Amino acid sequence: MNERFYLLKIELIDIKPEIWRRFVAPSSITLDRLHNVIQIVMGWTDSHLHEFTIGKKRYTEYPESKEDGLACGSYRFGDLIKQKGRTFQYLYDFGDSWEHELVIEESRYFNPELRTALACLEGDRACPPEDVSGVPGYFEFCKALKDPDHEEH
């Protein structure tokens, strides 16, 4: 079998400086397994619901109806997206609404030194803590962390 690999970059939206990772995944991975990979490379704890948006379709873990999206475990990534440069969205934690953008940087990635089908190659900055109330809460958290006199330091 000649497996095809993607080089992906994921970035957390609305946070500066950027929080991002670059990683490799096989095209045969299902969206529910891609979610697991994203959780690991980004440093999330998989404590909340998620969804992917690819084109105009939404893929979720527990769709109640077609309006709620399609079951992400039923779709392989490489069947949905093939082209280099394509972007799609990943939403984690519907309360905090952590929006991520993913881009396919290479659609036929090959590295003979890579010994595994999944690998995080690089990135910058840690993800916010869980349940910090989204982007505004994260900025408040950072402010409190930097100021020893802040009441929530």
MDTraj code that builds the backbone (N, CA, C; nanometers):
import mdtraj as md
import numpy as np

residues = "MET ASN GLU ARG PHE TYR LEU LEU LYS ILE GLU LEU ILE ASP ILE LYS PRO GLU ILE TRP ARG ARG PHE VAL ALA PRO SER SER ILE THR LEU ASP ARG LEU HIS ASN VAL ILE GLN ILE VAL MET GLY TRP THR ASP SER HIS LEU HIS GLU PHE THR ILE GLY LYS LYS ARG TYR THR GLU TYR PRO GLU SER LYS GLU ASP GLY LEU ALA CYS GLY SER TYR ARG PHE GLY ASP LEU ILE LYS GLN LYS GLY ARG THR PHE GLN TYR LEU TYR ASP PHE GLY ASP SER TRP GLU HIS GLU LEU VAL ILE GLU GLU SER ARG TYR PHE ASN PRO GLU LEU ARG THR ALA LEU ALA CYS LEU GLU GLY ASP ARG ALA CYS PRO PRO GLU ASP VAL SER GLY VAL PRO GLY TYR PHE GLU PHE CYS LYS ALA LEU LYS ASP PRO ASP HIS GLU GLU HIS".split()
xyz = np.array([
    [0.0834, -0.1186, 0.0000],
    [0.0000, 0.0000, 0.0000],
    [0.0880, 0.1252, 0.0000],
    [0.0540, 0.2180, -0.0846],
    [0.1313, 0.3405, -0.0968],
    [0.0538, 0.4540, -0.0295],
    [0.0746, 0.4709, 0.1000],
    [0.0010, 0.5705, 0.1788],
    [0.0412, 0.7123, 0.1397],
    [-0.0553, 0.7989, 0.1324],
    [-0.0324, 0.9408, 0.1036],
    [-0.0364, 1.0171, 0.2358],
    [0.0572, 1.1100, 0.2532],
    [0.0647, 1.1873, 0.3765],
    [0.0476, 1.3356, 0.3471],
    [-0.0144, 1.4036, 0.4418],
    [-0.0342, 1.5486, 0.4336],
    [0.0535, 1.6173, 0.5379],
    [0.1094, 1.7306, 0.4996],
    [0.1749, 1.8197, 0.5944],
    [0.0750, 1.9302, 0.6216],
    [0.0350, 1.9429, 0.7474],
    [-0.0687, 2.0379, 0.7862],
    [-0.0144, 2.1406, 0.8834],
    [-0.0692, 2.2598, 0.8741],
    [-0.0409, 2.3624, 0.9749],
    [-0.1744, 2.3994, 1.0382],
    [-0.1775, 2.4005, 1.1703],
    [-0.2965, 2.4414, 1.2440],
    [-0.2621, 2.5644, 1.3264],
    [-0.3545, 2.6594, 1.3273],
    [-0.3343, 2.7835, 1.4020],
    [-0.4608, 2.8157, 1.4795],
    [-0.4431, 2.8572, 1.6038],
    [-0.5546, 2.9024, 1.6850],
    [-0.5892, 3.0445, 1.6422],
    [-0.7138, 3.0665, 1.6040],
    [-0.7578, 3.1949, 1.5487],
    [-0.7741, 3.3006, 1.6591],
    [-0.7460, 3.4260, 1.6239],
    [-0.7654, 3.5441, 1.7094],
    [-0.6691, 3.5546, 1.8270],
    [-0.5587, 3.4824, 1.8231],
    [-0.4575, 3.4913, 1.9288],
    [-0.3270, 3.5390, 1.8648],
    [-0.2703, 3.6455, 1.9210],
    [-0.1409, 3.6958, 1.8751],
    [-0.0506, 3.7106, 1.9959],
    [0.0752, 3.6742, 1.9904],
    [0.1397, 3.6032, 1.8810],
    [0.0746, 3.4664, 1.8604],
    [0.0941, 3.4121, 1.7408],
    [0.0281, 3.2891, 1.6998],
    [0.0597, 3.1701, 1.7898],
    [-0.0419, 3.0865, 1.8056],
    [-0.0253, 2.9542, 1.8651],
    [-0.0500, 2.8572, 1.7509],
    [0.0519, 2.7806, 1.7136],
    [0.0398, 2.6972, 1.5943],
    [0.1249, 2.5708, 1.6057],
    [0.0916, 2.4736, 1.5189],
    [0.1692, 2.3510, 1.5067],
    [0.1757, 2.3107, 1.3593],
    [0.2806, 2.2418, 1.3233],
    [0.2930, 2.1802, 1.1902],
    [0.3061, 2.0305, 1.2152],
    [0.2207, 1.9513, 1.1486],
    [0.2228, 1.8073, 1.1739],
    [0.1903, 1.7287, 1.0481],
    [0.2218, 1.6004, 1.0539],
    [0.2006, 1.5082, 0.9424],
    [0.0917, 1.4091, 0.9823],
    [0.0012, 1.3820, 0.8874],
    [-0.1040, 1.2824, 0.9100],
    [-0.1311, 1.2094, 0.7785],
    [-0.1701, 1.0826, 0.7873],
    [-0.2021, 1.0082, 0.6643],
    [-0.3369, 1.0519, 0.6081],
    [-0.3502, 1.0451, 0.4777],
    [-0.4769, 1.0833, 0.4146],
    [-0.5900, 0.9887, 0.4534],
    [-0.5570, 0.8687, 0.4969],
    [-0.6585, 0.7686, 0.5315],
    [-0.7183, 0.7893, 0.6710],
    [-0.6684, 0.8846, 0.7460],
    [-0.7172, 0.9069, 0.8815],
    [-0.8622, 0.9562, 0.8774],
    [-0.9449, 0.9042, 0.9675],
    [-1.0829, 0.9531, 0.9764],
    [-1.0832, 1.0844, 1.0546],
    [-1.1870, 1.1631, 1.0361],
    [-1.1926, 1.2926, 1.1031],
    [-1.1960, 1.2788, 1.2555],
    [-1.2588, 1.1727, 1.3073],
    [-1.2585, 1.1564, 1.4526],
    [-1.1172, 1.1277, 1.5039],
    [-1.0359, 1.0568, 1.4267],
    [-0.8968, 1.0324, 1.4663],
    [-0.8114, 1.1572, 1.4447],
    [-0.8418, 1.2353, 1.3408],
    [-0.7712, 1.3624, 1.3209],
    [-0.7970, 1.4544, 1.4402],
    [-0.9188, 1.4518, 1.4910],
    [-0.9505, 1.5275, 1.6127],
    [-0.8567, 1.4856, 1.7266],
    [-0.8357, 1.3544, 1.7444],
    [-0.7455, 1.3063, 1.8502],
    [-0.6039, 1.3592, 1.8306],
    [-0.5574, 1.3595, 1.7071],
    [-0.4235, 1.4102, 1.6773],
    [-0.4151, 1.5591, 1.7111],
    [-0.5153, 1.6348, 1.6703],
    [-0.5169, 1.7788, 1.6996],
    [-0.5140, 1.8031, 1.8496],
    [-0.5910, 1.7260, 1.9242],
    [-0.5920, 1.7404, 2.0701],
    [-0.4512, 1.7217, 2.1272],
    [-0.3801, 1.6235, 2.0776],
    [-0.2463, 1.5957, 2.1287],
    [-0.1466, 1.7030, 2.0865],
    [-0.1433, 1.7375, 1.9580],
    [-0.0410, 1.8330, 1.9132],
    [-0.0656, 1.9731, 1.9682],
    [-0.1928, 2.0089, 1.9890],
    [-0.2216, 2.1420, 2.0414],
    [-0.2135, 2.1477, 2.1937],
    [-0.2267, 2.0333, 2.2591],
    [-0.2181, 2.0323, 2.4051],
    [-0.3520, 2.0464, 2.4743],
    [-0.4615, 2.0248, 2.4041],
    [-0.5941, 2.0267, 2.4657],
    [-0.6142, 1.8964, 2.5433],
    [-0.7215, 1.8881, 2.6222],
    [-0.7450, 1.7705, 2.7061],
    [-0.8633, 1.6860, 2.6605],
    [-0.9213, 1.7162, 2.5463],
    [-1.0349, 1.6415, 2.4915],
    [-1.1519, 1.6352, 2.5898],
    [-1.1798, 1.7493, 2.6512],
    [-1.2863, 1.7581, 2.7520],
    [-1.4155, 1.8161, 2.6967],
    [-1.4175, 1.8522, 2.5689],
    [-1.5329, 1.9211, 2.5123],
    [-1.5648, 1.8676, 2.3725],
    [-1.6809, 1.9069, 2.3220],
    [-1.7216, 1.8694, 2.1876],
    [-1.6407, 1.9458, 2.0832],
    [-1.6466, 1.8967, 1.9612],
    [-1.5716, 1.9592, 1.8519],
    [-1.6489, 1.9425, 1.7219],
    [-1.6063, 2.0184, 1.6216],
    [-1.6582, 1.9982, 1.4862],
    [-1.5564, 2.0482, 1.3851],
    [-1.5595, 1.9859, 1.2688],
    [-1.4819, 2.0306, 1.1537],
    [-1.5787, 2.0962, 1.0572],
    [-1.5342, 2.2005, 0.9897],
    [-1.6105, 2.2590, 0.8796],
    [-1.5211, 2.2534, 0.7570],
    [-1.5674, 2.1771, 0.6585],
    [-1.4941, 2.1609, 0.5332],
    [-1.5892, 2.2010, 0.4216],
    [-1.5548, 2.3092, 0.3537],
    [-1.6491, 2.3655, 0.2569],
    [-1.7712, 2.4145, 0.3325],
    [-1.8871, 2.3689, 0.2922],
    [-2.0107, 2.4106, 0.3610],
    [-2.0657, 2.3019, 0.4517],
    [-1.9886, 2.1936, 0.4694],
    [-2.0368, 2.0816, 0.5505],
    [-1.9690, 2.0798, 0.6868],
    [-2.0495, 2.0412, 0.7871],
    [-1.9999, 2.0287, 0.9235],
    [-1.9930, 1.8816, 0.9614],
    [-1.8859, 1.8439, 1.0290],
    [-1.8638, 1.7066, 1.0724],
    [-1.8453, 1.7085, 1.2235],
    [-1.9317, 1.6359, 1.2936],
    [-1.9296, 1.6371, 1.4395],
    [-1.9220, 1.4951, 1.4937],
    [-1.8953, 1.4854, 1.6224],
    [-1.8848, 1.3549, 1.6856],
    [-2.0220, 1.2925, 1.7112],
    [-2.1174, 1.3740, 1.7527],
    [-2.2502, 1.3232, 1.7885],
    [-2.3606, 1.3992, 1.7152],
    [-2.3715, 1.3829, 1.5845],
    [-2.4792, 1.4555, 1.5159],
    [-2.6154, 1.3966, 1.5536],
    [-2.7056, 1.4819, 1.5970],
    [-2.8416, 1.4385, 1.6317],
    [-2.9271, 1.4286, 1.5057],
    [-2.8962, 1.5141, 1.4097],
    [-2.9717, 1.5164, 1.2842],
    [-2.8802, 1.5681, 1.1750],
    [-2.9270, 1.5675, 1.0518],
    [-2.8456, 1.6205, 0.9408],
    [-2.8130, 1.7680, 0.9612],
    [-2.9036, 1.8418, 1.0265],
    [-2.8774, 1.9839, 1.0519],
    [-2.7591, 2.0021, 1.1474],
    [-2.7367, 1.9014, 1.2327],
    [-2.6270, 1.9086, 1.3291],
    [-2.4934, 1.8677, 1.2681],
    [-2.4945, 1.8201, 1.1454],
    [-2.3709, 1.7818, 1.0789],
    [-2.3653, 1.6337, 1.0499],
    [-2.2532, 1.5924, 0.9972],
    [-2.2286, 1.4537, 0.9587],
    [-2.1362, 1.3891, 1.0617],
    [-2.1451, 1.2601, 1.0770],
    [-2.0622, 1.1882, 1.1751],
    [-1.9164, 1.1859, 1.1292],
    [-1.8287, 1.2495, 1.2056],
    [-1.6896, 1.2634, 1.1620],
    [-1.6161, 1.1298, 1.1569],
    [-1.6614, 1.0280, 1.2294],
    [-1.5971, 0.8980, 1.2248],
    [-1.6217, 0.8219, 1.0961],
    [-1.7150, 0.8713, 1.0146],
    [-1.7509, 0.8026, 0.8900],
    [-1.6758, 0.8549, 0.7675],
    [-1.5909, 0.9547, 0.7856],
    [-1.5256, 1.0190, 0.6714],
    [-1.3750, 1.0206, 0.6874],
    [-1.3064, 0.9813, 0.5799],
    [-1.1603, 0.9866, 0.5765],
    [-1.1173, 1.1225, 0.5221],
    [-1.0173, 1.1764, 0.5845],
    [-0.9684, 1.3096, 0.5511],
    [-0.9343, 1.3227, 0.4029],
    [-0.8615, 1.2258, 0.3501],
    [-0.8175, 1.2314, 0.2107],
    [-0.9302, 1.2214, 0.1100],
    [-1.0469, 1.1744, 0.1517],
    [-1.1633, 1.1705, 0.0622],
    [-1.2322, 1.3059, 0.0536],
    [-1.2068, 1.3924, 0.1525],
    [-1.2734, 1.5222, 0.1592],
    [-1.1877, 1.6360, 0.1052],
    [-1.0584, 1.6282, 0.1278],
    [-0.9664, 1.7344, 0.0871],
    [-0.8425, 1.6704, 0.0265],
    [-0.8018, 1.7196, -0.0891],
    [-0.6839, 1.6630, -0.1539],
    [-0.5781, 1.7671, -0.1918],
    [-0.6197, 1.8908, -0.2156],
    [-0.5285, 1.9888, -0.2750],
    [-0.4439, 2.0645, -0.1734],
    [-0.3198, 2.0836, -0.2101],
    [-0.2290, 2.1702, -0.1361],
    [-0.2894, 2.3108, -0.1332],
    [-0.2802, 2.3753, -0.0189],
    [-0.3306, 2.5113, -0.0046],
    [-0.4736, 2.5209, 0.0468],
    [-0.5480, 2.4118, 0.0468],
    [-0.6863, 2.4137, 0.0964],
    [-0.6883, 2.4381, 0.2467],
    [-0.7849, 2.5144, 0.2911],
    [-0.8021, 2.5404, 0.4333],
    [-0.9371, 2.4846, 0.4787],
    [-0.9442, 2.4565, 0.6067],
    [-1.0698, 2.4159, 0.6690],
    [-1.0621, 2.4518, 0.8167],
    [-1.1765, 2.4422, 0.8850],
    [-1.1842, 2.4869, 1.0229],
    [-1.2090, 2.3706, 1.1187],
    [-1.1597, 2.3897, 1.2398],
    [-1.1813, 2.2963, 1.3500],
    [-1.2220, 2.3799, 1.4693],
    [-1.3361, 2.3496, 1.5272],
    [-1.3861, 2.4200, 1.6455],
    [-1.3809, 2.3242, 1.7631],
    [-1.3197, 2.3679, 1.8706],
    [-1.3112, 2.2874, 1.9920],
    [-1.3727, 2.3649, 2.1067],
    [-1.4575, 2.2995, 2.1838],
    [-1.5235, 2.3562, 2.3012],
    [-1.6251, 2.4620, 2.2579],
    [-1.7479, 2.4195, 2.2419],
    [-1.8528, 2.5096, 2.1922],
    [-1.8801, 2.6256, 2.2879],
    [-1.8444, 2.6126, 2.4151],
    [-1.8603, 2.7221, 2.5109],
    [-1.7514, 2.8272, 2.4955],
    [-1.6259, 2.7830, 2.4985],
    [-1.5131, 2.8754, 2.4827],
    [-1.4887, 2.9102, 2.3364],
    [-1.5365, 2.8282, 2.2455],
    [-1.5266, 2.8511, 2.1000],
    [-1.3834, 2.8719, 2.0518],
    [-1.3000, 2.7713, 2.0742],
    [-1.1631, 2.7792, 2.0243],
    [-1.1632, 2.7432, 1.8762],
    [-1.1490, 2.8443, 1.7920],
    [-1.1501, 2.8249, 1.6474],
    [-1.0071, 2.8082, 1.5963],
    [-0.9895, 2.7068, 1.5133],
    [-0.8605, 2.6769, 1.4532],
    [-0.8764, 2.6770, 1.3017],
    [-0.7732, 2.7213, 1.2338],
    [-0.7697, 2.7072, 1.0886],
    [-0.6567, 2.6116, 1.0545],
    [-0.6877, 2.5177, 0.9659],
    [-0.5867, 2.4237, 0.9167],
    [-0.5659, 2.4471, 0.7691],
    [-0.4420, 2.4345, 0.7269],
    [-0.4083, 2.4464, 0.5854],
    [-0.3228, 2.3259, 0.5469],
    [-0.3498, 2.2725, 0.4296],
    [-0.2663, 2.1649, 0.3766],
    [-0.1466, 2.2304, 0.3085],
    [-0.0301, 2.2169, 0.3699],
    [0.0907, 2.2765, 0.3133],
    [0.1525, 2.1871, 0.2069],
    [0.1402, 2.0572, 0.2238],
    [0.1857, 1.9602, 0.1231],
    [0.0846, 1.8474, 0.1175],
    [0.0442, 1.8098, -0.0024],
    [-0.0545, 1.7021, -0.0161],
    [0.0099, 1.5673, -0.0486],
    [0.1384, 1.5679, -0.0714],
    [0.2131, 1.4430, -0.0925],
    [0.3452, 1.4519, -0.0167],
    [0.3332, 1.4697, 0.1140],
    [0.4510, 1.4874, 0.1977],
    [0.5311, 1.3579, 0.2059],
    [0.6632, 1.3723, 0.1943],
    [0.7521, 1.2571, 0.2092],
    [0.8779, 1.3005, 0.2817],
    [0.9125, 1.2251, 0.3850],
    [1.0358, 1.2468, 0.4576],
    [1.0883, 1.1084, 0.4953],
    [1.1950, 1.0618, 0.4320],
    [1.2447, 0.9260, 0.4583],
    [1.2901, 0.9056, 0.6026],
    [1.3184, 1.0135, 0.6742],
    [1.3615, 1.0013, 0.8131],
    [1.2440, 0.9878, 0.9097],
    [1.1247, 1.0162, 0.8632],
    [1.0060, 1.0051, 0.9463],
    [0.9718, 0.8576, 0.9641],
    [0.9672, 0.8124, 1.0857],
    [0.9476, 0.6700, 1.1143],
    [0.8063, 0.6360, 1.1594],
    [0.7161, 0.7305, 1.1539],
    [0.5799, 0.7093, 1.2007],
    [0.4807, 0.7809, 1.1093],
    [0.3573, 0.7360, 1.1091],
    [0.2559, 0.7958, 1.0215],
    [0.2047, 0.9289, 1.0745],
    [0.2238, 0.9532, 1.2031],
    [0.1800, 1.0777, 1.2657],
    [0.2980, 1.1421, 1.3356],
    [0.3169, 1.2718, 1.3141],
    [0.4287, 1.3398, 1.3790],
    [0.4029, 1.4888, 1.3857],
    [0.4319, 1.5465, 1.5005],
    [0.4308, 1.6924, 1.5146],
    [0.5734, 1.7378, 1.4901],
    [0.5935, 1.8231, 1.3898],
    [0.7274, 1.8631, 1.3485],
    [0.7755, 1.9910, 1.4150],
    [0.6833, 2.0838, 1.4349],
    [0.7215, 2.2098, 1.4982],
    [0.5974, 2.2863, 1.5396],
    [0.6196, 2.3941, 1.6129],
    [0.5088, 2.4779, 1.6563],
    [0.5599, 2.5862, 1.7486],
    [0.4667, 2.6667, 1.7961],
    [0.5051, 2.7763, 1.8833],
    [0.3927, 2.8066, 1.9806],
    [0.4287, 2.8227, 2.1053],
    [0.3432, 2.8634, 2.2165],
    [0.2435, 2.7552, 2.2580],
    [0.2165, 2.7514, 2.3851],
    [0.1217, 2.6554, 2.4421],
    [-0.0216, 2.7046, 2.4233],
    [-0.1130, 2.6091, 2.4151],
    [-0.2550, 2.6443, 2.4059],
    [-0.3029, 2.7006, 2.5390],
    [-0.4100, 2.7781, 2.5348],
    [-0.4684, 2.8292, 2.6595],
    [-0.5160, 2.7136, 2.7474],
    [-0.5296, 2.7385, 2.8768],
    [-0.5868, 2.6362, 2.9637],
    [-0.7331, 2.6113, 2.9257],
    [-0.7827, 2.4927, 2.9557],
    [-0.9240, 2.4618, 2.9323],
    [-1.0107, 2.5527, 3.0207],
    [-1.1290, 2.5817, 2.9727],
    [-1.2328, 2.6525, 3.0487],
    [-1.1886, 2.7889, 3.1021],
    [-1.1155, 2.8621, 3.0197],
    [-1.0698, 2.9956, 3.0594],
    [-1.1602, 3.1039, 2.9999],
    [-1.2701, 3.0636, 2.9376],
    [-1.3715, 3.1543, 2.8812],
    [-1.3324, 3.2141, 2.7470],
    [-1.2686, 3.1345, 2.6630],
    [-1.2407, 3.1763, 2.5267],
    [-1.1300, 3.2784, 2.5158],
    [-1.1247, 3.3444, 2.4003],
    [-1.0172, 3.4392, 2.3715],
    [-1.0132, 3.5539, 2.4727],
    [-1.1262, 3.6209, 2.5039],
    [-1.1191, 3.7290, 2.6033],
    [-1.0701, 3.6804, 2.7399],
    [-1.1173, 3.5639, 2.7821],
    [-1.0736, 3.5073, 2.9097],
    [-0.9263, 3.4720, 2.9092],
    [-0.8772, 3.4258, 2.7932],
    [-0.7356, 3.3925, 2.7814],
    [-0.6492, 3.5178, 2.7972],
    [-0.6922, 3.6278, 2.7360],
    [-0.6154, 3.7520, 2.7493],
    [-0.6153, 3.8003, 2.8948],
    [-0.7269, 3.7857, 2.9642],
    [-0.7332, 3.8205, 3.1067],
    [-0.6429, 3.7286, 3.1885],
    [-0.6443, 3.6004, 3.1554],
    [-0.5590, 3.5025, 3.2217],
    [-0.4114, 3.5422, 3.2069],
    [-0.3715, 3.5787, 3.0849],
    [-0.2316, 3.6191, 3.0595],
    [-0.1958, 3.7446, 3.1379],
    [-0.2902, 3.8376, 3.1434],
    [-0.2664, 3.9615, 3.2184],
    [-0.2457, 3.9302, 3.3668],
    [-0.3290, 3.8432, 3.4226],
    [-0.3168, 3.8050, 3.5632],
    [-0.1866, 3.7295, 3.5895],
    [-0.1471, 3.6479, 3.4963],
    [-0.0246, 3.5692, 3.5101],
    [0.0989, 3.6592, 3.5158],
    [0.0980, 3.7669, 3.4382],
    [0.2134, 3.8573, 3.4312],
    [0.2216, 3.9541, 3.5491],
    [0.1091, 3.9747, 3.6171],
    [0.1036, 4.0771, 3.7230],
    [0.0889, 4.0116, 3.8605],
    [0.1978, 4.0075, 3.9400],
    [0.1905, 3.9457, 4.0729],
    [0.0906, 4.0138, 4.1658],
    [0.0544, 4.1399, 4.1355],
    [-0.0424, 4.2116, 4.2197],
    [-0.1860, 4.1919, 4.1753],
    [-0.2062, 4.1234, 4.0612],
    [-0.3419, 4.0978, 4.0116],
    [-0.4149, 4.0058, 4.1090],
    [-0.5426, 4.0325, 4.1338],
    [-0.6175, 3.9547, 4.2321],
    [-0.6311, 3.8060, 4.1966],
    [-0.6135, 3.7709, 4.0693],
    [-0.6233, 3.6305, 4.0285],
    [-0.4880, 3.5700, 3.9918],
    [-0.3800, 3.6400, 4.0286],
    [-0.2460, 3.5880, 4.0026],
    [-0.2280, 3.4599, 4.0792],
])
top = md.Topology()
chain = top.add_chain()
for i, resn in enumerate(residues, 1):
    res = top.add_residue(resn, chain, resSeq=i)
    for name in ("N", "CA", "C"):
        top.add_atom(name, md.element.get_by_symbol(name[0]), res)
traj = md.Trajectory(xyz[None], top)
